[in-house]
Amino acid sequence: MRALLDANVLISAAIRPSGAPGLIVTAFVERGAFDLVLSPAIVAEVELALKLPRIRKYLRSPDEALLWVTDLVALADVVGDTQRAKGVCRDPDDDTVLSAAVEGRARVIVTGDADLLVLGQYESIGIVAPREFLSLMER
């Protein structure tokens, strides 16, 4: 299964590895439970957030968190930012996530973003919260 993890999922995984987002990333890294799709825009958003003081204070090791992102990128299928989806999401910035999922042939987008979750699906790509994705992986 090909899955795009939104930036908020990756940031949450870095902050709390024992939570649902962290378990998803662990399943990817340790078991290859799914194929990870990312885009340069998602990676940039994660890297920027992990440098913010309000986020860094929650990280066990802020510098290692940035190296962790680099490792994920090396293992992921990083697709171009095509801007293919326009005017789909009520938050225009989230259209980049939809575009990356289409470009990366993802089967599912995993996000905690309400503006994406409300869509439920885009071009036959499911849009689910992290806990729901954990359930999908167990099937």
HELIX and SHEET records of a PDB file:
HELIX    1   1 ALA A    7  ILE A   15  1                                   9    
HELIX    2   2 ALA A   20  ARG A   31  1                                  12    
HELIX    3   3 PRO A   40  LYS A   51  1                                  12    
HELIX    4   4 PRO A   53  ARG A   56  1                                   4    
HELIX    5   5 PRO A   62  LEU A   75  1                                  14    
HELIX    6   6 PRO A   92  ASP A   94  5                                   3    
HELIX    7   7 ASP A   95  GLU A  103  1                                   9    
HELIX    8   8 ALA A  114  LEU A  117  1                                   4    
HELIX    9   9 PRO A  130  GLU A  138  1                                   9    
SHEET    1   A 6 ASP A  77  VAL A  78  0                                        
SHEET    2   A 6 ASP A  35  LEU A  38  1                                        
SHEET    3   A 6 ARG A   2  LEU A   5  1                                        
SHEET    4   A 6 VAL A 108  VAL A 110  1                                        
SHEET    5   A 6 ILE A 125  VAL A 128  1                                        
SHEET    6   A 6 GLN A 121  TYR A 122 -1                                        
END                                                                             
